[in-house]
Amino acid sequence: MEQIVISGTGVFTPEQSITNEELVKAYNEYAEKFNLSNKQDIDSGKTDALELSNEEFIFNASGIKNRYVMDKEGILDPEIMHPILDKRSDDQPSILAEMSIKAAEKALHEAGKTS
């Protein structure tokens, strides 16, 4: 029987990252615009105002100071607030599959193997 050995590991980490400070700035700008646009409904009680956030709250709630992301620009744009990823055709691997492939390639390289 052949012995199986784990001789390499691989982790995919996106190149872009967002700090809590950047996230708070984008969210608070979004919340302020929302509150201003909905002032009449907020004043009449039809809609709740969005509360502003801060770095301490995010860290205490999540334990995260910095997060790696695939698209920093879309996430930090108060008009978008989510990643903008290219559409993929059905014959292309999904973004998660692409991440997995990159991690596997790193593991193979670390192990001195090729695919």
Contact map, one row per residue, 1 for C-alpha under 8 A:
1110000000000000000000000000000000000000000000000000000000000000000000000000000000000000000000000000000000000000000
1111000000000000000000000000000000000000000000000000000000000000000000000000000000000000000000000000000000000000000
1111100000000000000000000000000000000000000000000000000000000000000000000000000000000000000000000000000000000000000
0111110000000000000000000000000000000000000000000000000000000000000000000000000000000000000000000000000000000000000
0011111000000000000000000000000000000000000000000000000000000000000000000000000000000000000000000000000000000000000
0001111110000000000000000000000000000000000000000000000000000000000000000000000000000000000000000000000000000000000
0000111110000000000000000000000000000000000000000000000000000000000000000000000000000000000000000000000000000110000
0000011111000000000000000000000000000000000000000000000000000000000000000000000000000000000000000000000001111110000
0000011111100000000000000000000000000000000000000000000000000000000000000000000000000000000000000000001101110110000
0000000111110000000000000000000000000000000000000000000000000000000000000000000000000000000000000000011111110100000
0000000011111000000000000000000000000000000000000000000000000000000000000000000000000000000000000000011101100000000
0000000001111100000000000000000000000000000000000000000000000000000000000000000000000000000000000011011000000000000
0000000000111110000000000000000000000000000000000000000000000000000100000000000000000000000000000000000000000000000
0000000000011111100000000000000000000000000000000000000000000000000111000000000000000000000000000000000000000000000
0000000000001111100000000000000000000000000000000000000000000000000111000000000000000000000000000000000000000000000
0000000000000111110000000000000000000000000000000000000000000000000111110000000000000000000000000000000000000000000
0000000000000111111000000000000000000000000000000000000000000000011110010000000000000000000000000000000000000000000
0000000000000001111101100000000000000000000000000000000000000000011110010000000000000000000000000000000000000000000
0000000000000000111111100000000000000000000000000000000000000000111000000000000000000000000000000000000000000000000
0000000000000000011111110000000000000000000000000000001001100001110000000000000000000000000000000000000000000000000
0000000000000000001111111000000000000000000000000000011000000000000000000000000000000000000000000000000000000000000
0000000000000000011111111100000000000000000000000000000000000000000000000001000000000000000000000000000000000000000
0000000000000000011111111110000000000000000000000000000000000000000000000001000000000000000000000000000000000000000
0000000000000000000111111111000000000000000000000000111000000000000000000000000000000000000000000000000000000000000
0000000000000000000011111111100000000000000000000000000000000000000000000000000000000000000000000000000000000000000
0000000000000000000001111111110000000000000000000000000000000000000000000001110010000000000000000000000000000000000
0000000000000000000000111111111000000000000000000001100000000000000000000001010010000000000000000000000000000000000
0000000000000000000000011111111100000000000000000001100000000000000000000000000000000000000000000000000000000000000
0000000000000000000000001111111110000000000000000000000000000000000000000000010000000000000000000000000000000000000
0000000000000000000000000111111111000000000000000000000000000000000000000000011000000000000000000000000000000000000
0000000000000000000000000011111111100000000000000111000000000000000000000000000000000000000000000000000000000000000
0000000000000000000000000001111111110000000000000101000000000000000000000000000000000000000000000000000000000000000
0000000000000000000000000000111111111000000000000000000000000000000000000000000000000000000000000000000000000000000
0000000000000000000000000000011111111100000000001100000000000000000000000000000000000000000000000000000000000000000
0000000000000000000000000000001111111110010000001100000000000000000000000000000000000000000000000000000000000000000
0000000000000000000000000000000111111110000000000000000000000000000000000000000000000000000000000000000000000000000
0000000000000000000000000000000011111110000000000000000000000000000000000000000000000000000000000000000000000000000
0000000000000000000000000000000001111111110000100000000000000000000000000000000000000000000000000000000000000000000
0000000000000000000000000000000000111111111000000000000000000000000000000000000000000000000000000000000000000000000
0000000000000000000000000000000000000111111100000000000000000000000000000000000000000000000000000000000000000000000
0000000000000000000000000000000000000111111111100000000000000000000000000000000000000000000000000000000000000000000
0000000000000000000000000000000000100111111111111000000000000000000000000000000000000000000000000000000000000000000
0000000000000000000000000000000000000011111111000000000000000000000000000000000000000000000000000000000000000000000
0000000000000000000000000000000000000001111111100000000000000000000000000000000000000000000000000000000000000000000
0000000000000000000000000000000000000000111111110000000000000000000000000000000000000000000000000000000000000000000
0000000000000000000000000000000000000000111111110000000000000000000000000000000000000000000000000000000000000000000
0000000000000000000000000000000000000100110111111000000000000000000000000000000000000000000000000000000000000000000
0000000000000000000000000000000000000000010011111100000000000000000000000000000000000000000000000000000000000000000
0000000000000000000000000000000001100000010000111110000000000000000000000000000000000000000000000000000000000000000
0000000000000000000000000000001101100000000000011111000000000000000000000000000000000000000000000000000000000000000
0000000000000000000000000000001000000000000000001111100000000000000000000000000000000000000000000000000000000000000
0000000000000000000000000011001100000000000000000111110000000000000000000000000000000000000000000000000000000000000
0000000000000000000000010011000000000000000000000011111011000000000000000000000000000000000000000000000000000000000
0000000000000000000010010000000000000000000000000001111111000000000000000000000000000000000000000000000000000000000
0000000000000000000110010000000000000000000000000000111111100000000000000000000000000000000000000000000000000000000
0000000000000000000000000000000000000000000000000000011111110000000000000000000000000000000000000000000000000000000
0000000000000000000000000000000000000000000000000000111111111000000000000000000000000000000000000000000000000000000
0000000000000000000100000000000000000000000000000000111111111111000000000000000000000000000000000000000000000000000
0000000000000000000100000000000000000000000000000000001111111111100000000000000000000000000000000000000000000000000
0000000000000000000000000000000000000000000000000000000111111110000000000000000000000000000000000000000000000000000
0000000000000000000000000000000000000000000000000000000011111110000000000000000000000000000000000000000000000000000
0000000000000000000000000000000000000000000000000000000001111111000000000000000000000000000000000000000000000000000
0000000000000000000000000000000000000000000000000000000001111111100000000000000000000000000000000000000000000000000
0000000000000000000100000000000000000000000000000000000001100111111000000000000000000000000000000000000000000000000
0000000000000000001100000000000000000000000000000000000000100011111000000000000000000000000000000000000000000000000
0000000000000000111100000000000000000000000000000000000000000001111100000000000000000000000000000000000000000000000
0000000000000000111000000000000000000000000000000000000000000001111110000000000000000000000000000000000000000000000
0000000000001111110000000000000000000000000000000000000000000000011111000000000000000000000000000000000000000000000
0000000000000111110000000000000000000000000000000000000000000000001111110000000000000000000000000000000000000000000
0000000000000111000000000000000000000000000000000000000000000000000111110000000000101000000000000000000000000000000
0000000000000001000000000000000000000000000000000000000000000000000011111110000000111000000000000000000000000000000
0000000000000001110000000000000000000000000000000000000000000000000011111111000000100000000000000000000000000000000
0000000000000000000000000000000000000000000000000000000000000000000000111111100000100000000000000000000000000000000
0000000000000000000000000000000000000000000000000000000000000000000000111111100111110000000000000000000000000000000
0000000000000000000000000000000000000000000000000000000000000000000000111111110111110000000000000000000000000000000
0000000000000000000001100110000000000000000000000000000000000000000000011111110111000000000000000000000000000000000
0000000000000000000000000100000000000000000000000000000000000000000000001111111110000000000000000000000000000000000
0000000000000000000000000110110000000000000000000000000000000000000000000011111110000000000000000000000000000000000
0000000000000000000000000000010000000000000000000000000000000000000000000000111110000000000000000000000000000000000
0000000000000000000000000000000000000000000000000000000000000000000000000111111111000000000000000000000000000000000
0000000000000000000000000110000000000000000000000000000000000000000000000111111111100000000000000000000000000000000
0000000000000000000000000000000000000000000000000000000000000000000000000111000111110000000000000000000000000000000
0000000000000000000000000000000000000000000000000000000000000000000001111110000011111000000000000000000000000000000
0000000000000000000000000000000000000000000000000000000000000000000000100110000001111100000000000000000000000000000
0000000000000000000000000000000000000000000000000000000000000000000001100000000000111110000000000000000000000000000
0000000000000000000000000000000000000000000000000000000000000000000000000000000000011111000000000000000000000000000
0000000000000000000000000000000000000000000000000000000000000000000000000000000000001111100000000000000000000000000
0000000000000000000000000000000000000000000000000000000000000000000000000000000000000111111111000000000000000000000
0000000000000000000000000000000000000000000000000000000000000000000000000000000000000011111100000000000000000000000
0000000000000000000000000000000000000000000000000000000000000000000000000000000000000001111110000000000000000000000
0000000000000000000000000000000000000000000000000000000000000000000000000000000000000001111110000000000000000000000
0000000000000000000000000000000000000000000000000000000000000000000000000000000000000001111111000000000000000000000
0000000000000000000000000000000000000000000000000000000000000000000000000000000000000001011111111100000000000000000
0000000000000000000000000000000000000000000000000000000000000000000000000000000000000001000111111100000000000000000
0000000000000000000000000000000000000000000000000000000000000000000000000000000000000000000011111110000000000000000
0000000000000000000000000000000000000000000000000000000000000000000000000000000000000000000011111111000000000000000
0000000000000000000000000000000000000000000000000000000000000000000000000000000000000000000011111111100000000000000
0000000000000000000000000000000000000000000000000000000000000000000000000000000000000000000011111111110000000000000
0000000000010000000000000000000000000000000000000000000000000000000000000000000000000000000000111111111000000000000
0000000000010000000000000000000000000000000000000000000000000000000000000000000000000000000000011111111100000000000
0000000000000000000000000000000000000000000000000000000000000000000000000000000000000000000000001111111110000000000
0000000001110000000000000000000000000000000000000000000000000000000000000000000000000000000000000111111111000000000
0000000011110000000000000000000000000000000000000000000000000000000000000000000000000000000000000011111111100000000
0000000011100000000000000000000000000000000000000000000000000000000000000000000000000000000000000001111111110000000
0000000001000000000000000000000000000000000000000000000000000000000000000000000000000000000000000000111111111000001
0000000111100000000000000000000000000000000000000000000000000000000000000000000000000000000000000000011111111100000
0000000111100000000000000000000000000000000000000000000000000000000000000000000000000000000000000000001111111110000
0000000111000000000000000000000000000000000000000000000000000000000000000000000000000000000000000000000111111111111
0000000100000000000000000000000000000000000000000000000000000000000000000000000000000000000000000000000011111111110
0000001111000000000000000000000000000000000000000000000000000000000000000000000000000000000000000000000001111111100
0000001110000000000000000000000000000000000000000000000000000000000000000000000000000000000000000000000000111111100
0000000000000000000000000000000000000000000000000000000000000000000000000000000000000000000000000000000000011111110
0000000000000000000000000000000000000000000000000000000000000000000000000000000000000000000000000000000000011111111
0000000000000000000000000000000000000000000000000000000000000000000000000000000000000000000000000000000000011001111
0000000000000000000000000000000000000000000000000000000000000000000000000000000000000000000000000000000010010000111
